[in-house]
Amino acid sequence: MKKVAVVRERFPGERRVALLPENVEKLNAAGYEVLVEHGAGDLAGISDELYEDAGATLTDRSGLAGADVLVQVRSLGANSVNGHEDLELLDAGQLVIGMCDPLGNAQAIERLSNCGVSQIALEMVPRITKAQSMDVLSSMATIAGYRAVLHAAYQLPRMFPLNMTAAGTLAAAKVFIIGAGVAGLQAAATAKRLGAIVSAFDVRPDCREQVESVGARFVEFELESDDAEDAGGYAREQTEEYLTKQREFMAQIAAEHDIVITTAAIPGRQSPLLLTSEAVEGMANGSVIVDLAAERGGNCSETQADETIVVDGVTILGPTNLPAEIPYHASQMFGNNVTTILMYLINEEGEIELDLDDDILSGCLVTKDGEIVNQRIGGLLGITVESPAVEAAAKQQAEGSDQVEEEAQDPLVQQDDQESALTPTDDELGEQEDNVSEELGDTVEKPKDEMESVELAEEQSYGVAADPEGDSDTEDDAETGYPADEDEYQEADEEVEEDEYEVEEDEVEEYEEESEEDSEEHDGDYEELEETEEIGEADEEEEEEEEEEYEVEEDEVEEYEEDSEEDSEEHDGDYEELDETEEIGAAEEEEEYEVEEDEVEEYEEESEEESEEHDGDYEELEETEEIGEAEEEEDAEEEDTDEEDEDSEYELEDYDAEADYTDDDDEPDYDFSDYEEQ
């Protein structure tokens, strides 16, 4: 069974481990035994028991020797203190996976090659979509950006968020991030979550969306031009005048903020200078600078690696290994990246296959079976490395020449050659391209030295930023987007660009003058046109809505008509019966009405007779009322009248006229309410 060994890290301050227990389970499922050195995960909070439960075999350091794959966070190149102790574990044919600083310490790669091993440099995993899950640099940059903000918050004599208290309002801290790569964006997001007002800068204009997506404000540099980014999405090298202006701009912005975090690091190169001593002096007392590029000299002129110093009242931090300060999650991300690479290399037979034609391995495999196979590393060591692409091109060219010789003897081909005599050959086209390149100042050289051109392409993929000292031959860093200084500037480039710029500037001025005149003439027209377009759009929307409603209503009407026809057929007979019933009912109502009319006439005649009979009664009643009123007056005058006399008097209320004038049907013929005493 194949074996994968995990060593305990010996670099001072390194607390990470290369694999976690969950990674062990995946490798076991793929048919690999995992050997773990005792105490390898202790500093990351992972005990040996957890590894054993996951299926790993615990052993001492000597027991790791002879494993097929050796996995570690820091290989020899990245562990300059005691990395040589790892050489005793290496055997010829073994695969070593880890960070090894290949560009900064190429001599260490040569020592590894002398041991006969194959080395994968995790820093050189190409930044392509296919390899995103293997990108260790991005994973560690995420940790570093987060941790940098925490360090700054601890050192700053202020709180981050805005606070409105009874004791007064506490203003929010202002944070400025230089570089909108993975570390910069994570720092911006963390500072924003803590409540700070965050701004960020990057020379690549495409970073604006990314900066704003984490809640930060994108700071624009007025001198930025369209040529700040090349076709590959990397920052172009700018002139020294531009860099000077940029530093002055950085100083102005830094003076307005409480915290500045710089992230422009270049693997294997000097970090670009962004904050000068004058910039530090211009910052407020108590401000903080966290320089994440301290390992290569720093972006601040005052930075000291792994030191915290105070200059002119400004605290400057130069950490070089922030991921190790959050070892558990850093190890988790690192282990997942390494496991993904291993699973990618294992073929169907369970063997590890190192194919130099693979677009991922061609970038990160620096040695294979003791031989340097990476052209960039070979160039640093002065070793000529032939890439598979160059060999394939040479082979294709050789096959092409043989085919040309065979075709030269074919009369048909000769006839075709005569007919195409006016068509330029490849050599002629090449000469024309060379001439054009010379006229335009093209800095791309022909493959007289194939290693240099491939090195440039690989460096672009790796992501290297600018070197203000001018010792970098790379484009820039995909992580930070800062320009790289190159020595290969051609005068022809500058002259042609200046001429083209002057011509374009004249054309732009003429176009602007014409545009201003046209604009004055047509301002009113544009306003009317906009109003007309808005009205037209509104009308179109209303018409579309009306058409949709009309269609819906039309469908409903059709369905209703169909249902109505069916109902009509079913209920025709019911309607006829209903008509007959209504006619009968109408006849009965007419008969009843006639009967009621006869009764009313009879009742009116009886009422007239009764009225004549009782006319005399009304007259008597009136006389009685008059007598009663006279008696009441007498009673009022004579206070000593006996109650018996009062009872004997005739009162109207003793006379029940209503009962007297009531017919047999118990209904009174008249309303006597008006005759009652008040």
ROVEXDO-729152 format. One record per residue (C-alpha): x, y, z; residue number from 1. Coordinates in Angstrom, 1 decimal. Layout:
# ROVEXDO-729152
     c1     c2     c3 num
      X      Y      Z NUM
...
END
This chain:
# ROVEXDO-729152
     c1     c2     c3 num
    0.0    0.0    0.0   1
    1.2    3.5   -0.9   2
    2.1    5.7    2.1   3
    1.7    9.4    2.8   4
    3.8   10.9    5.6   5
    2.9   14.0    7.6   6
    5.8   15.6    9.5   7
    5.7   17.8   12.6   8
    6.8   21.3   11.5   9
   10.1   22.6   13.0  10
   10.2   26.1   11.7  11
   10.2   28.6   14.6  12
    6.6   29.8   15.3  13
    5.0   27.5   12.8  14
    1.9   26.0   14.3  15
    0.2   24.6   11.2  16
    0.0   21.0   10.2  17
   -0.2   19.7    6.6  18
   -3.2   17.3    6.9  19
   -6.2   17.1    9.2  20
   -8.0   13.9   10.3  21
  -10.7   14.4    7.7  22
   -8.0   14.5    5.0  23
   -6.7   11.3    6.3  24
  -10.1    9.6    5.8  25
  -10.2   10.7    2.1  26
   -6.7    9.4    1.4  27
   -7.5    6.1    3.1  28
  -10.5    5.7    0.9  29
   -8.2    6.2   -2.1  30
   -6.1    3.3   -1.0  31
   -3.3    5.2    0.8  32
   -1.9    4.7    4.3  33
   -1.2    7.9    6.2  34
    1.7    8.1    8.6  35
    1.6   11.0   11.1  36
    4.5   12.0   13.4  37
    3.7   12.2   17.0  38
    2.5   15.7   18.1  39
    2.2   16.9   14.5  40
   -1.2   18.6   15.2  41
   -0.8   19.6   18.8  42
   -0.1   23.3   18.2  43
   -3.1   23.4   15.9  44
   -5.4   21.9   18.6  45
   -5.5   18.4   17.0  46
   -4.6   15.5   19.2  47
   -2.9   12.3   18.2  48
   -6.1   10.4   19.2  49
   -8.1   12.3   16.5  50
   -5.7   11.1   13.9  51
   -5.9    7.5   15.1  52
   -9.7    7.6   15.1  53
   -9.5    8.8   11.5  54
   -7.3    5.8   10.5  55
   -3.8    7.3   10.6  56
   -0.8    5.5   11.9  57
    1.2    7.4   14.5  58
    5.0    7.1   14.4  59
    8.2    8.8   15.4  60
   10.2   10.8   12.9  61
   12.3    7.9   11.8  62
    9.2    5.9   10.9  63
    8.3    8.5    8.2  64
   11.3    7.5    6.1  65
   10.5    5.6    2.9  66
    7.0    7.0    2.4  67
    5.9    7.5   -1.2  68
    4.7   11.0   -0.5  69
    6.1   13.5    2.1  70
    3.6   16.3    3.0  71
    4.7   19.3    5.0  72
    3.8   23.0    5.3  73
    7.4   24.2    4.9  74
    9.8   22.3    2.8  75
   13.5   23.0    2.7  76
   13.4   26.3    0.8  77
   10.8   27.8    3.1  78
   12.5   26.5    6.3  79
   15.9   28.1    6.2  80
   16.4   27.6   10.0  81
   16.4   23.8   10.2  82
   14.9   22.5    7.0  83
   18.1   20.5    6.3  84
   16.9   18.1    9.0  85
   14.3   16.9    6.5  86
   16.9   15.7    4.0  87
   17.4   12.5    6.1  88
   13.8   11.5    5.4  89
   14.0   11.8    1.6  90
   14.6    9.0   -0.8  91
   15.0    8.9   -4.6  92
   11.7    8.7   -6.4  93
    9.8   10.2   -3.5  94
    7.3   13.1   -4.0  95
    7.6   16.1   -1.7  96
    4.6   18.5   -1.4  97
    4.9   21.8    0.5  98
    5.8   25.5    0.3  99
    9.5   25.8   -0.6 100
   10.0   29.4   -1.7 101
   11.3   28.4   -5.1 102
   11.8   31.9   -6.5 103
   13.4   33.2   -3.4 104
   15.6   30.3   -2.6 105
   16.4   28.4   -5.8 106
   19.5   26.8   -4.3 107
   17.3   24.8   -1.9 108
   15.4   23.4   -4.9 109
   18.7   22.3   -6.3 110
   19.6   20.5   -3.1 111
   16.2   18.7   -3.2 112
   16.9   17.7   -6.8 113
   20.2   16.2   -5.7 114
   18.3   13.9   -3.4 115
   16.5   12.5   -6.4 116
   13.0   13.5   -5.3 117
   10.1   15.2   -7.1 118
    9.1   18.5   -5.6 119
    5.7   20.3   -6.0 120
    6.0   24.0   -4.9 121
    2.6   25.0   -3.6 122
    3.4   28.7   -4.2 123
    3.5   28.1   -7.9 124
    0.2   26.4   -8.4 125
   -1.2   28.3  -11.4 126
   -4.1   30.7  -10.8 127
   -6.5   29.1  -13.2 128
  -10.1   28.1  -12.7 129
   -9.2   24.4  -12.7 130
   -6.7   24.9   -9.9 131
   -8.7   27.2   -7.6 132
   -9.2   24.4   -5.0 133
   -5.4   23.8   -4.9 134
   -4.4   27.5   -4.5 135
   -2.6   27.6   -1.1 136
   -1.5   31.2   -1.5 137
   -5.1   32.4   -1.7 138
   -6.1   30.3    1.3 139
   -3.3   31.7    3.4 140
   -3.9   35.2    2.2 141
   -7.5   34.9    3.5 142
   -6.2   34.1    6.9 143
   -3.5   36.9    6.8 144
   -6.0   39.6    5.7 145
   -8.4   38.7    8.6 146
   -5.6   38.6   11.2 147
   -4.0   41.8   10.1 148
   -7.2   43.8   11.0 149
   -7.3   42.2   14.4 150
   -3.7   43.2   15.1 151
   -4.5   46.8   13.9 152
   -7.6   46.9   16.2 153
   -5.5   45.8   19.2 154
   -2.9   48.5   18.6 155
   -5.2   51.3   17.7 156
   -6.1   53.6   20.7 157
   -9.7   53.8   19.4 158
  -12.7   51.7   18.9 159
  -13.7   50.6   15.4 160
  -17.4   51.2   15.3 161
  -19.4   54.4   15.6 162
  -20.9   54.6   19.2 163
  -23.5   57.2   20.4 164
  -23.5   57.1   24.1 165
  -24.6   59.3   27.0 166
  -21.0   60.3   27.4 167
  -20.7   61.5   23.9 168
  -20.4   60.2   20.3 169
  -17.4   58.0   19.4 170
  -16.4   58.4   15.8 171
  -15.8   55.3   13.7 172
  -12.2   54.3   12.8 173
  -11.0   54.9    9.2 174
   -9.1   52.0    7.5 175
   -7.2   52.2    4.2 176
   -6.3   49.0    2.4 177
   -3.6   49.1   -0.3 178
   -4.1   46.2   -2.7 179
   -7.4   44.6   -3.5 180
   -6.2   41.0   -3.8 181
   -7.4   38.1   -1.7 182
   -5.7   39.4    1.5 183
   -6.8   43.0    0.8 184
  -10.4   42.1    0.2 185
  -10.5   39.9    3.3 186
   -9.0   42.8    5.4 187
  -11.6   45.2    4.0 188
  -14.5   42.9    4.7 189
  -13.2   42.2    8.3 190
  -12.7   45.9    9.1 191
  -16.2   46.7    7.7 192
  -17.8   44.0    9.9 193
  -16.1   45.6   12.9 194
  -17.8   48.9   12.1 195
  -14.9   50.9   10.5 196
  -15.1   53.2    7.5 197
  -13.1   51.3    4.9 198
  -11.4   52.5    1.7 199
   -9.2   50.5   -0.7 200
   -6.9   51.2   -3.6 201
   -5.6   49.1   -6.5 202
   -4.1   50.0   -9.9 203
   -6.4   47.6  -11.6 204
   -9.7   49.4  -12.4 205
  -11.6   46.1  -12.6 206
  -11.2   45.8   -8.8 207
  -13.7   48.5   -8.1 208
  -16.6   46.0   -8.1 209
  -14.8   43.6   -5.8 210
  -13.9   46.4   -3.4 211
  -17.5   47.8   -3.3 212
  -18.9   44.3   -2.9 213
  -17.4   44.0    0.6 214
  -18.7   47.5    1.6 215
  -15.5   49.5    1.0 216
  -15.0   52.7   -1.0 217
  -12.8   52.4   -4.0 218
  -10.1   55.1   -4.1 219
   -9.3   56.4   -7.6 220
   -5.9   57.7   -8.6 221
   -6.3   60.7  -11.0 222
   -3.2   59.7  -13.0 223
   -4.5   56.2  -13.7 224
   -4.8   55.5  -17.4 225
   -6.3   52.8  -19.6 226
   -2.9   51.2  -20.0 227
   -2.6   50.4  -16.3 228
   -3.8   46.8  -17.2 229
   -2.6   44.5  -19.9 230
   -4.5   42.0  -21.9 231
   -4.0   39.3  -19.3 232
   -5.6   41.4  -16.6 233
   -2.3   42.2  -14.9 234
   -0.9   45.7  -14.0 235
    1.5   47.2  -16.4 236
    4.8   48.7  -15.3 237
    4.5   52.5  -15.1 238
    7.1   55.2  -15.4 239
    9.2   56.4  -12.5 240
    7.2   59.7  -12.7 241
    4.0   57.8  -12.3 242
    5.3   55.8   -9.3 243
    6.5   59.1   -7.6 244
    3.1   60.6   -8.1 245
    1.5   57.4   -6.8 246
    3.6   57.5   -3.6 247
    2.6   61.2   -3.0 248
   -1.1   60.2   -3.5 249
   -0.7   57.3   -1.0 250
    0.8   59.7    1.5 251
   -2.2   62.0    1.2 252
   -4.7   59.2    1.6 253
   -2.8   57.6    4.5 254
   -2.9   60.9    6.4 255
   -6.7   60.8    6.4 256
   -6.9   57.3    7.9 257
   -6.3   55.8   11.3 258
   -5.1   52.4   10.0 259
   -3.2   51.5    6.8 260
   -2.9   47.8    5.7 261
   -0.5   47.1    2.8 262
   -0.6   43.8    0.9 263
    1.7   44.2   -2.1 264
    3.9   41.2   -1.6 265
    6.0   39.6   -4.4 266
    7.1   36.0   -4.0 267
   10.9   35.9   -4.4 268
   11.2   39.6   -5.1 269
   11.6   42.9   -3.3 270
    8.3   44.3   -2.2 271
    7.3   47.6   -3.9 272
    7.8   50.8   -1.9 273
    4.4   52.5   -1.4 274
    4.7   54.4    1.9 275
    7.7   56.6    2.4 276
    9.1   58.1    5.6 277
    7.3   61.3    4.7 278
    4.0   59.5    4.5 279
    4.6   58.0    7.9 280
    5.4   61.4    9.3 281
    2.2   62.8    7.9 282
    0.0   60.3    9.7 283
   -1.8   61.2   12.9 284
   -0.3   60.3   16.3 285
   -1.6   56.8   17.3 286
   -2.2   55.6   13.8 287
   -1.3   52.0   12.8 288
    0.4   50.4    9.8 289
    0.2   46.7    9.2 290
    2.7   45.7    6.4 291
    1.9   42.2    5.1 292
    4.8   42.4    2.7 293
    7.4   42.6    5.5 294
    9.0   39.3    4.6 295
   10.4   40.9    1.4 296
   11.3   44.3    2.7 297
    7.8   45.7    3.2 298
    5.7   48.3    1.4 299
    6.6   50.9    4.1 300
   10.1   52.2    4.2 301
   10.1   51.9    8.0 302
    8.9   48.3    8.3 303
   11.0   45.7   10.1 304
   10.2   42.1    9.7 305
    8.6   40.4   12.7 306
    8.9   43.6   14.7 307
    6.5   46.2   16.1 308
    8.0   49.6   16.2 309
    6.8   53.2   16.7 310
    7.9   55.9   14.3 311
    6.7   59.5   14.8 312
    3.9   58.3   16.9 313
    2.8   55.7   14.3 314
    2.8   52.0   15.2 315
    4.2   49.9   12.4 316
    3.8   46.0   12.4 317
    5.8   43.7   10.1 318
    4.3   40.2   10.6 319
    5.7   37.5    8.3 320
    3.6   34.4    9.2 321
    0.0   35.5   10.2 322
   -1.6   32.2    9.1 323
    0.3   30.4   11.8 324
   -1.5   32.5   14.4 325
   -4.8   30.9   13.5 326
   -3.4   27.4   13.1 327
   -6.6   25.3   13.1 328
   -8.5   27.0   10.2 329
   -5.2   27.7    8.4 330
   -4.4   23.9    8.6 331
   -7.9   23.0    7.5 332
   -7.6   25.1    4.3 333
   -4.0   24.0    3.7 334
   -4.9   20.4    4.2 335
   -7.9   20.6    1.8 336
   -5.6   22.2   -0.9 337
   -3.0   19.5   -0.5 338
   -5.6   16.7   -0.5 339
   -7.1   18.0   -3.7 340
   -3.7   18.0   -5.4 341
   -3.0   14.4   -4.3 342
   -6.4   13.2   -5.5 343
   -5.8   14.9   -8.8 344
   -2.5   13.1   -9.3 345
   -3.8    9.6   -8.5 346
   -4.8    7.8  -11.6 347
   -7.3    4.9  -12.0 348
   -4.7    2.4  -11.0 349
   -4.0    4.2   -7.7 350
   -0.6    5.4   -8.9 351
    0.7    9.0   -8.7 352
    1.2   10.3  -12.2 353
    3.4   13.3  -12.9 354
    2.6   14.5  -16.4 355
    4.5   17.6  -17.4 356
    2.0   18.2  -20.2 357
   -0.6   18.9  -17.6 358
   -1.5   22.6  -17.3 359
   -1.3   22.5  -13.5 360
    1.8   20.4  -13.0 361
    3.7   22.3  -15.6 362
    3.5   25.3  -13.4 363
    4.1   23.9   -9.9 364
    6.3   20.8  -10.4 365
    9.9   22.1  -10.0 366
   11.8   18.9   -9.9 367
   11.0   15.4  -11.2 368
   13.1   12.4  -10.1 369
   16.1   14.6   -9.3 370
   15.9   16.8  -12.4 371
   15.0   20.4  -12.6 372
   11.9   20.6  -14.9 373
   10.7   24.2  -14.3 374
   12.2   26.7  -16.7 375
   11.9   29.6  -14.2 376
   13.8   27.7  -11.6 377
   16.3   26.6  -14.2 378
   16.8   30.2  -15.3 379
   17.6   31.2  -11.7 380
   20.1   28.4  -11.4 381
   21.6   28.9  -14.9 382
   20.3   25.5  -16.1 383
   18.7   25.1  -19.5 384
   15.4   23.4  -19.2 385
   13.5   22.2  -22.3 386
    9.8   22.4  -21.9 387
    7.4   19.8  -23.5 388
    6.0   22.6  -25.5 389
    9.3   23.4  -27.1 390
   10.1   19.8  -27.8 391
    6.6   19.3  -29.4 392
    7.2   22.4  -31.5 393
   10.6   21.1  -32.6 394
    9.1   17.7  -33.5 395
    6.3   19.2  -35.4 396
    8.7   21.4  -37.3 397
   10.8   18.4  -38.2 398
    7.8   16.5  -39.4 399
    6.7   19.5  -41.4 400
   10.1   19.7  -43.1 401
    9.9   16.0  -44.2 402
    6.5   16.6  -45.6 403
    7.8   19.6  -47.6 404
   10.5   17.5  -49.2 405
    7.9   14.9  -50.2 406
    5.6   17.5  -51.6 407
    8.4   19.1  -53.6 408
    8.5   16.0  -55.8 409
    4.8   16.0  -56.5 410
    4.0   17.8  -59.8 411
    0.5   18.8  -58.5 412
    2.2   20.5  -55.5 413
    4.6   22.3  -57.8 414
    1.7   23.6  -59.8 415
    0.0   24.8  -56.6 416
    3.2   26.5  -55.6 417
    3.3   28.3  -59.0 418
   -0.3   29.4  -58.6 419
    0.4   30.7  -55.1 420
    3.6   32.4  -55.9 421
    2.1   35.8  -54.9 422
    1.1   34.5  -51.5 423
    3.8   35.4  -48.8 424
    5.5   32.5  -47.1 425
    5.7   31.9  -43.4 426
    9.2   33.3  -43.4 427
    8.1   36.4  -45.2 428
    5.3   36.8  -42.8 429
    7.7   36.4  -39.9 430
   10.0   39.1  -41.4 431
    7.0   41.4  -41.7 432
    6.0   40.8  -38.1 433
    9.6   41.5  -37.0 434
    9.5   44.8  -38.9 435
    6.2   45.8  -37.4 436
    7.4   44.8  -34.0 437
   10.5   47.0  -34.4 438
    8.4   50.0  -35.6 439
    5.9   49.7  -32.7 440
    8.5   49.0  -30.1 441
    7.3   45.5  -29.4 442
    9.1   44.2  -26.3 443
    8.2   40.5  -27.0 444
   11.3   38.7  -28.3 445
   11.3   35.9  -30.8 446
   12.1   32.5  -29.3 447
   15.9   32.8  -29.7 448
   15.8   31.9  -26.0 449
   12.6   29.9  -25.5 450
   13.2   29.8  -21.7 451
   12.8   33.6  -21.3 452
    9.4   33.9  -23.1 453
    8.0   30.9  -21.2 454
    9.3   32.3  -18.0 455
    7.5   35.5  -18.6 456
    4.2   33.7  -19.3 457
    4.6   31.5  -16.2 458
    5.4   34.6  -14.1 459
    2.2   36.2  -15.3 460
    0.2   33.2  -14.3 461
    1.9   33.0  -10.9 462
    1.0   36.5  -10.2 463
    4.0   38.8   -9.4 464
    3.6   42.4   -8.7 465
    5.8   45.4   -9.4 466
    9.3   46.0   -8.2 467
   10.1   49.7   -7.8 468
   13.8   48.9   -7.6 469
   13.7   47.8  -11.2 470
   15.1   44.3  -10.7 471
   11.9   42.4  -11.6 472
   11.4   40.8  -15.0 473
    7.7   40.0  -14.4 474
    4.4   41.6  -15.1 475
    2.7   41.9  -11.7 476
    1.0   40.1   -8.9 477
   -2.5   38.8   -9.5 478
   -2.9   39.0   -5.7 479
   -2.1   42.7   -5.4 480
   -2.2   44.1   -8.9 481
    0.9   46.2   -8.4 482
    3.2   47.0  -11.3 483
    6.5   45.1  -11.7 484
    9.7   47.0  -12.7 485
   11.4   45.6  -15.8 486
   14.7   46.7  -17.4 487
   13.5   46.0  -20.9 488
   12.0   49.3  -21.9 489
   12.7   50.3  -25.5 490
   13.0   53.8  -26.7 491
   11.0   53.0  -29.8 492
    8.1   52.1  -27.6 493
    8.1   55.5  -26.0 494
    8.5   57.5  -29.2 495
    5.8   55.6  -31.0 496
    3.4   55.9  -28.0 497
    4.1   59.6  -27.7 498
    3.4   60.2  -31.4 499
    0.2   58.2  -31.2 500
   -0.8   59.9  -28.1 501
   -0.3   63.4  -29.6 502
   -2.3   62.5  -32.7 503
   -5.1   61.0  -30.6 504
   -5.1   64.1  -28.3 505
   -5.6   66.4  -31.3 506
   -8.4   64.2  -32.6 507
  -10.0   64.2  -29.1 508
   -9.9   68.0  -28.9 509
  -11.5   68.4  -32.3 510
  -14.1   65.8  -31.4 511
  -14.9   67.5  -28.1 512
  -15.3   70.9  -29.8 513
  -17.7   69.5  -32.3 514
  -19.6   67.6  -29.6 515
  -20.0   70.8  -27.6 516
  -21.5   72.6  -30.5 517
  -23.8   69.7  -31.4 518
  -24.8   69.4  -27.7 519
  -25.9   73.1  -27.5 520
  -28.0   72.8  -30.6 521
  -29.7   69.5  -29.7 522
  -30.2   69.8  -25.9 523
  -33.8   70.7  -26.4 524
  -34.3   68.0  -29.0 525
  -32.8   65.4  -26.6 526
  -35.1   66.4  -23.8 527
  -38.1   66.2  -26.1 528
  -36.9   62.9  -27.5 529
  -36.5   61.5  -24.0 530
  -40.0   62.6  -23.0 531
  -41.4   61.2  -26.2 532
  -39.6   57.9  -25.7 533
  -40.8   57.7  -22.1 534
  -44.4   58.5  -23.2 535
  -44.1   56.0  -26.0 536
  -42.7   53.3  -23.7 537
  -45.5   53.9  -21.2 538
  -48.1   53.8  -24.0 539
  -46.6   50.5  -25.3 540
  -46.7   49.0  -21.8 541
  -50.4   50.1  -21.4 542
  -51.3   48.7  -24.8 543
  -49.6   45.4  -24.0 544
  -51.4   45.1  -20.7 545
  -54.7   46.0  -22.4 546
  -54.1   43.4  -25.1 547
  -53.3   40.8  -22.5 548
  -56.5   41.7  -20.5 549
  -58.6   41.7  -23.7 550
  -57.3   38.3  -24.7 551
  -58.1   37.0  -21.2 552
  -61.6   38.5  -21.3 553
  -62.2   37.3  -24.8 554
  -61.3   33.7  -23.7 555
  -63.6   34.0  -20.7 556
  -66.4   35.3  -22.9 557
  -66.1   32.4  -25.3 558
  -66.1   29.9  -22.5 559
  -69.1   31.7  -21.0 560
  -71.0   31.6  -24.3 561
  -70.3   27.9  -24.7 562
  -71.5   27.2  -21.2 563
  -74.5   29.4  -21.7 564
  -75.5   27.6  -24.9 565
  -75.3   24.2  -23.1 566
  -77.3   25.5  -20.2 567
  -79.9   27.1  -22.6 568
  -80.5   23.8  -24.3 569
  -80.9   22.0  -21.0 570
  -83.3   24.5  -19.5 571
  -85.5   25.4  -22.5 572
  -88.2   23.1  -21.2 573
  -87.8   24.6  -17.7 574
  -88.3   28.1  -19.1 575
  -91.5   27.0  -20.8 576
  -92.9   25.5  -17.6 577
  -91.9   28.6  -15.8 578
  -93.7   30.8  -18.2 579
  -96.9   28.8  -17.8 580
  -96.6   28.9  -14.0 581
  -96.1   32.7  -14.1 582
  -99.2   33.1  -16.3 583
 -101.3   31.0  -13.9 584
 -100.0   33.0  -11.0 585
 -100.8   36.3  -12.7 586
 -104.4   35.2  -13.3 587
 -104.9   34.2   -9.7 588
 -103.4   37.5   -8.6 589
 -105.9   39.4  -10.8 590
 -108.8   37.4   -9.3 591
 -107.7   38.1   -5.8 592
 -107.3   41.8   -6.6 593
 -110.9   42.0   -7.9 594
 -112.2   40.3   -4.7 595
 -110.2   42.8   -2.6 596
 -111.6   45.7   -4.5 597
 -115.2   44.5   -3.9 598
 -114.5   44.2   -0.1 599
 -113.0   47.7    0.0 600
 -116.1   49.2   -1.7 601
 -118.4   47.4    0.8 602
 -116.3   48.6    3.7 603
 -116.4   52.2    2.5 604
 -120.2   52.1    2.3 605
 -120.5   50.8    5.8 606
 -118.2   53.4    7.1 607
 -120.3   56.2    5.6 608
 -123.4   54.9    7.3 609
 -121.8   54.6   10.7 610
 -120.4   58.1   10.3 611
 -123.9   59.5    9.8 612
 -125.2   57.7   12.8 613
 -122.6   59.1   15.2 614
 -122.6   62.7   14.1 615
 -125.1   63.5   16.9 616
 -122.9   61.7   19.4 617
 -120.0   64.1   18.5 618
 -122.2   67.1   19.3 619
 -123.2   65.7   22.7 620
 -119.6   64.9   23.4 621
 -118.6   68.5   22.7 622
 -121.3   69.8   25.1 623
 -120.1   67.4   27.8 624
 -116.5   68.6   27.4 625
 -117.7   72.2   27.9 626
 -119.6   71.3   31.0 627
 -116.5   69.5   32.3 628
 -114.3   72.5   31.8 629
 -116.8   74.7   33.7 630
 -116.9   72.3   36.6 631
 -113.1   72.2   36.8 632
 -113.1   76.0   37.1 633
 -115.5   75.8   40.0 634
 -113.4   73.2   41.7 635
 -110.3   75.4   41.4 636
 -112.2   78.3   43.0 637
 -113.6   76.2   45.9 638
 -110.7   74.6   47.7 639
 -112.8   73.2   50.5 640
 -115.0   71.0   48.2 641
 -115.2   67.4   49.4 642
 -113.6   64.6   47.5 643
 -116.9   62.9   47.2 644
 -118.3   65.8   45.2 645
 -115.2   65.6   42.9 646
 -115.8   61.9   42.4 647
 -119.4   62.5   41.5 648
 -118.6   65.0   38.8 649
 -118.7   63.7   35.3 650
 -115.3   63.5   33.7 651
 -114.5   62.7   30.2 652
 -112.0   60.0   31.2 653
 -114.9   58.0   32.9 654
 -116.6   57.9   29.6 655
 -115.1   55.2   27.3 656
 -116.0   56.6   23.9 657
 -113.7   54.2   22.2 658
 -115.5   51.2   23.6 659
 -118.9   52.7   22.7 660
 -117.9   53.3   19.2 661
 -116.2   50.0   18.6 662
 -117.7   47.5   16.1 663
 -118.0   43.8   16.6 664
 -114.7   43.2   14.8 665
 -112.9   44.8   17.8 666
 -111.5   47.6   15.7 667
 -112.5   51.2   16.5 668
 -114.0   53.3   13.7 669
 -112.3   56.5   14.8 670
 -109.2   57.6   16.7 671
 -110.2   59.3   19.9 672
 -106.8   60.2   21.0 673
 -107.4   63.8   20.2 674
 -110.3   64.0   22.8 675
 -108.4   62.8   25.8 676
 -107.7   65.3   28.5 677
 -104.3   66.7   28.6 678
END
